[in-house]
Amino acid sequence: MEKKIIVAYTELTENNKEKIRKTAGRYGYAARFFPSAKEAIPDAADAEIVYGQGTELFLAAKEAKWFCSGAAGVDFAYRGGKPLRTDLLLTNSRGSYGVTISEHICMVLLELLRRQMDYEKIVKEKKWVRNLPVRSIRGSRITILGTGDLGKEAAIRLRGFVPLCITGVNRSGVCTEGAFDRVCTVEELEKLLPVTDILIMCLPGTRRTEGLLSRERLEMLPSHAVLVNVGRGSAVDQTALAELLTEGRLAGAALDVFETEPIPENDFIWDCRNLLITPHIAGNMTLEYTVEKNVELFCRDLENYCEGRKLERLVDLEEGY
């Protein structure tokens, strides 16, 4: 029987596909390519390896021994905080999105602090106003929730703006990357929030992160604080955030992720004051570098798989990342 690899991504170039074919071919595998998960489902049943994402594809790959998600998140493989399957290896593609997401963070953060949304309205009305007070990242106290690839890459880029300090927050209070001035535990978060000027959320969607930034914690932020979320919408109380923004009790926020996606047309979040919305595009595969890195990581783990070595980006099924 043919040893089959299913690849379901429309963003792959011919060069990307050829790299996968060559790596697979060296170990006797045939790679089959599909532009979407939906189109790959009929062929997934007898595949040994699947490189794609989506719950339906995940469940359809009944004989798969390894499922590689091209995304950093693997929410699709869980329901109610529990894994849908435990009979296969599950990996993600963390390490390929740090560049694009960290650049997105810098972009929206500068838009918030430099009042770009206000100036867009002014220019649209064909007015010439030049004196809106703006703020700088320089001298700011930045707190980053999540010290993995995304948090680290964000800290590296924000360092160039000369903030007063960059504090990382994770479960252990330890990070060996050196991108942060200090790293604190989640238990210390409530001490950090009142002295945070810029809060950046880079958290995965897991049972531990759900609702982490509750109304009570949001209210601990100073009124001049701004928030950027590029992790998962489930980590923040979206209703509370919208109310605080509308009341002027927070200066601004940029959300790329939401509790429900797409956002329902009648959701009041669309018209929320001082909120910059992007439709979950910070970390998709529209940047060429991201796609190339993604494929490189998959091929590297494909070699590990075939050589009997541990996969580099293996997801802890209990933790969800």
C-alpha positions as CSV (number, residue, x, y, z in Angstrom):
1,M,0.0,0.0,0.0
2,E,1.2,3.5,-0.9
3,K,2.6,5.5,2.1
4,K,0.6,8.7,1.7
5,I,1.0,12.3,3.0
6,I,-1.9,14.7,2.6
7,V,-1.0,18.4,2.3
8,A,-3.9,20.8,2.4
9,Y,-2.8,24.4,2.0
10,T,-3.6,26.8,-0.8
11,E,-0.7,29.1,0.0
12,L,2.0,26.7,-1.1
13,T,4.1,27.6,-4.1
14,E,5.5,25.0,-6.6
15,N,8.8,25.4,-4.9
16,N,7.2,24.7,-1.5
17,K,5.5,21.6,-2.9
18,E,8.7,20.4,-4.5
19,K,10.6,20.6,-1.2
20,I,7.9,18.5,0.4
21,R,7.9,16.0,-2.5
22,K,11.7,15.5,-2.3
23,T,11.7,15.1,1.5
24,A,8.8,12.7,1.4
25,G,10.3,10.8,-1.6
26,R,13.5,10.1,0.2
27,Y,11.6,8.0,2.7
28,G,9.2,6.3,0.3
29,Y,6.2,8.6,0.8
30,A,4.0,10.1,-1.8
31,A,2.7,13.7,-1.1
32,R,-0.7,14.6,-2.4
33,F,-1.7,18.3,-2.4
34,F,-5.1,19.9,-2.0
35,P,-6.0,23.6,-1.9
36,S,-8.2,23.2,1.2
37,A,-9.0,20.9,4.1
38,K,-12.4,20.3,2.8
39,E,-11.1,19.1,-0.6
40,A,-8.6,16.8,1.2
41,I,-11.1,15.0,3.4
42,P,-12.1,12.3,0.9
43,D,-8.4,11.3,0.5
44,A,-7.4,11.6,4.2
45,A,-8.9,8.3,5.5
46,D,-5.9,6.1,4.7
47,A,-3.1,8.8,5.0
48,E,-0.3,8.1,7.5
49,I,0.6,11.8,7.7
50,V,-1.5,14.9,7.3
51,Y,-0.2,18.5,7.1
52,G,-3.3,20.8,7.4
53,Q,-5.8,21.9,9.9
54,G,-9.5,21.9,10.8
55,T,-11.6,19.6,12.9
56,E,-13.2,17.7,10.0
57,L,-9.9,16.9,8.4
58,F,-8.4,15.9,11.8
59,L,-11.3,13.4,12.4
60,A,-11.3,12.2,8.8
61,A,-7.7,11.1,8.9
62,K,-8.6,7.9,10.7
63,E,-5.4,6.0,10.1
64,A,-3.0,8.9,10.5
65,K,-0.1,8.4,12.9
66,W,0.9,12.1,12.7
67,F,-1.1,15.2,12.1
68,C,0.9,18.5,11.6
69,S,-1.0,21.7,12.0
70,G,0.4,24.5,9.8
71,A,-0.9,26.9,12.4
72,A,0.6,27.6,15.8
73,G,-2.8,26.9,17.5
74,V,-4.4,23.5,17.6
75,D,-7.9,24.5,18.9
76,F,-9.5,22.5,16.2
77,A,-8.3,19.3,17.8
78,Y,-10.1,20.0,21.1
79,R,-13.7,20.2,22.4
80,G,-14.5,21.4,25.9
81,G,-10.8,21.5,26.7
82,K,-10.3,17.8,25.9
83,P,-8.5,16.4,22.9
84,L,-10.7,14.8,20.2
85,R,-8.1,12.2,19.6
86,T,-5.2,10.7,21.5
87,D,-4.2,8.0,19.0
88,L,-1.8,10.0,17.0
89,L,1.1,12.5,17.2
90,L,0.0,16.1,17.0
91,T,2.4,18.9,16.1
92,N,2.0,22.6,15.4
93,S,4.0,25.1,13.5
94,R,5.2,27.4,16.2
95,G,8.3,29.2,15.1
96,S,7.0,30.2,11.7
97,Y,4.7,33.1,12.7
98,G,6.9,35.2,15.0
99,V,8.1,37.6,12.3
100,T,4.7,38.4,10.8
101,I,2.8,38.6,14.1
102,S,5.5,40.8,15.8
103,E,5.4,43.2,12.9
104,H,1.6,43.3,13.1
105,I,1.9,44.1,16.9
106,C,4.3,47.0,16.1
107,M,2.0,48.3,13.4
108,V,-1.2,48.4,15.4
109,L,0.5,49.6,18.6
110,L,1.9,52.6,16.7
111,E,-1.5,53.2,15.1
112,L,-3.0,53.4,18.6
113,L,-0.4,55.5,20.2
114,R,-0.1,57.9,17.2
115,R,-3.9,58.3,16.9
116,Q,-4.0,57.0,13.4
117,M,-7.7,56.1,13.6
118,D,-8.6,59.6,14.6
119,Y,-6.5,61.1,11.8
120,E,-8.1,58.8,9.3
121,K,-11.5,60.2,10.3
122,I,-10.2,63.8,10.1
123,V,-8.7,63.3,6.6
124,K,-11.8,61.5,5.4
125,E,-13.8,64.7,6.4
126,K,-11.2,66.7,4.4
127,K,-10.0,68.6,7.4
128,W,-6.5,69.7,8.4
129,V,-5.9,69.0,12.1
130,R,-2.3,68.5,13.3
131,N,-2.3,68.8,17.0
132,L,-3.8,65.6,18.5
133,P,-1.7,64.6,21.5
134,V,0.2,61.3,20.8
135,R,2.2,58.9,22.9
136,S,5.4,57.0,22.4
137,I,6.6,53.4,23.1
138,R,9.7,55.0,24.4
139,G,9.6,55.0,28.2
140,S,6.6,52.7,28.3
141,R,6.2,49.8,30.6
142,I,5.3,46.8,28.4
143,T,3.8,43.5,29.7
144,I,3.7,40.6,27.3
145,L,1.4,37.6,28.2
146,G,3.1,34.6,26.7
147,T,6.9,34.2,26.3
148,G,6.9,31.7,23.4
149,D,7.9,32.5,19.9
150,L,5.4,35.3,19.4
151,G,6.1,37.0,22.7
152,K,9.8,36.7,22.2
153,E,9.8,38.1,18.7
154,A,7.5,41.0,19.8
155,A,9.9,41.8,22.6
156,I,12.9,41.8,20.3
157,R,11.3,44.3,17.9
158,L,9.8,46.5,20.6
159,R,13.2,46.8,22.3
160,G,14.3,49.1,19.4
161,F,11.7,51.6,20.5
162,V,13.5,52.0,23.9
163,P,10.7,51.1,26.4
164,L,11.3,51.5,30.1
165,C,11.0,47.8,30.6
166,I,9.5,44.7,29.0
167,T,8.1,42.1,31.3
168,G,7.1,38.6,30.1
169,V,4.5,36.6,31.9
170,N,4.2,32.8,31.7
171,R,3.3,29.9,34.0
172,S,6.8,29.2,35.3
173,G,8.2,32.7,35.6
174,V,11.2,31.5,33.6
175,C,12.3,32.2,30.1
176,T,15.8,31.4,28.7
177,E,15.5,33.5,25.6
178,G,16.8,36.8,27.1
179,A,14.3,39.0,25.2
180,F,12.7,40.3,28.4
181,D,13.9,42.4,31.3
182,R,12.2,40.1,33.6
183,V,9.7,37.2,33.6
184,C,6.9,36.8,36.1
185,T,4.4,34.1,36.8
186,V,0.7,34.3,36.0
187,E,0.1,34.6,39.8
188,E,1.9,37.9,39.8
189,L,-0.2,39.3,37.0
190,E,-2.5,41.4,39.3
191,K,0.6,43.2,40.6
192,L,1.8,44.0,37.1
193,L,-1.4,45.2,35.5
194,P,-1.7,48.5,37.5
195,V,1.8,49.5,36.4
196,T,1.4,48.4,32.7
197,D,1.2,51.0,29.9
198,I,1.1,48.5,27.1
199,L,-0.4,45.0,27.4
200,I,0.3,42.5,24.7
201,M,-1.5,39.1,24.6
202,C,0.3,36.2,22.8
203,L,-1.5,33.4,24.5
204,P,-2.6,30.0,23.0
205,G,-6.3,29.0,23.3
206,T,-6.3,26.4,26.2
207,R,-8.4,25.7,29.3
208,R,-5.7,27.5,31.3
209,T,-5.8,30.7,29.3
210,E,-9.6,30.9,28.8
211,G,-10.9,34.1,30.6
212,L,-7.4,34.9,31.9
213,L,-8.0,38.6,31.4
214,S,-11.3,38.9,33.3
215,R,-13.2,42.1,33.9
216,E,-11.6,42.4,37.3
217,R,-8.2,42.2,35.8
218,L,-9.0,44.6,33.0
219,E,-10.1,47.1,35.5
220,M,-6.7,46.9,37.2
221,L,-5.1,48.5,34.1
222,P,-4.5,52.3,34.3
223,S,-6.9,54.4,32.1
224,H,-4.1,55.3,29.7
225,A,-3.2,51.7,29.0
226,V,-3.6,50.1,25.6
227,L,-4.1,46.4,24.8
228,V,-3.1,44.3,21.8
229,N,-4.4,40.7,21.5
230,V,-2.9,38.5,18.8
231,G,-3.3,35.2,20.7
232,R,-6.9,33.9,21.2
233,G,-10.1,35.8,21.8
234,S,-11.1,33.4,24.5
235,A,-8.4,34.8,26.8
236,V,-10.1,38.1,27.4
237,D,-13.6,39.2,28.5
238,Q,-14.5,40.9,25.2
239,T,-17.7,42.4,26.6
240,A,-15.9,44.0,29.6
241,L,-13.1,45.3,27.3
242,A,-15.6,46.9,25.0
243,E,-17.4,48.6,27.9
244,L,-14.2,49.9,29.4
245,L,-13.1,51.3,26.0
246,T,-16.5,52.9,25.5
247,E,-16.5,54.5,28.9
248,G,-12.9,55.8,28.4
249,R,-11.5,53.7,31.2
250,L,-9.0,52.3,28.8
251,A,-7.2,54.3,26.1
252,G,-7.4,51.9,23.3
253,A,-7.1,48.3,22.1
254,A,-6.2,46.4,18.9
255,L,-7.8,43.0,18.5
256,D,-7.0,40.5,15.8
257,V,-8.8,37.6,17.5
258,F,-12.3,37.4,19.0
259,E,-14.7,35.3,21.0
260,T,-16.7,34.5,17.8
261,E,-15.1,34.5,14.4
262,P,-16.2,35.9,12.0
263,I,-17.7,38.6,14.2
264,P,-21.5,38.6,13.8
265,E,-22.7,41.6,11.8
266,N,-24.9,42.8,14.6
267,D,-22.2,42.6,17.3
268,F,-21.6,46.0,19.0
269,I,-17.9,45.3,19.0
270,W,-17.8,46.6,15.4
271,D,-18.6,50.1,16.6
272,C,-16.6,50.1,19.8
273,R,-14.8,53.3,20.6
274,N,-11.0,53.3,20.3
275,L,-10.9,49.8,19.1
276,L,-8.8,48.8,16.1
277,I,-10.1,45.6,14.5
278,T,-8.3,43.3,12.1
279,P,-9.9,40.0,10.9
280,H,-7.5,37.5,12.4
281,I,-4.8,38.2,9.8
282,A,-1.7,38.8,12.0
283,G,-0.5,35.3,11.7
284,N,-1.9,33.7,8.5
285,M,0.2,32.5,5.7
286,T,0.1,35.6,3.4
287,L,3.7,36.5,4.1
288,E,6.1,34.5,1.9
289,Y,8.6,34.1,4.7
290,T,6.0,32.5,6.9
291,V,5.0,29.9,4.3
292,E,8.7,29.0,3.6
293,K,9.5,28.7,7.3
294,N,6.3,26.7,7.8
295,V,7.3,24.2,5.1
296,E,10.8,24.1,6.4
297,L,9.6,23.1,9.9
298,F,7.3,20.5,8.5
299,C,10.0,18.9,6.4
300,R,12.4,18.9,9.3
301,D,9.9,17.1,11.5
302,L,9.1,14.8,8.6
303,E,12.8,13.7,8.6
304,N,12.6,13.3,12.4
305,Y,9.5,11.2,12.0
306,C,11.0,8.9,9.4
307,E,14.3,8.6,11.3
308,G,12.5,7.6,14.5
309,R,13.5,10.8,16.4
310,K,11.2,12.9,18.6
311,L,9.2,15.5,16.7
312,E,10.4,19.1,17.5
313,R,6.9,20.7,17.8
314,L,5.0,18.0,19.5
315,V,1.9,19.3,21.2
316,D,1.3,18.2,24.8
317,L,-2.3,16.9,24.4
318,E,-3.1,17.6,28.1
319,E,-2.0,21.3,27.9
320,G,-3.1,22.0,24.3
321,Y,0.1,23.6,23.0
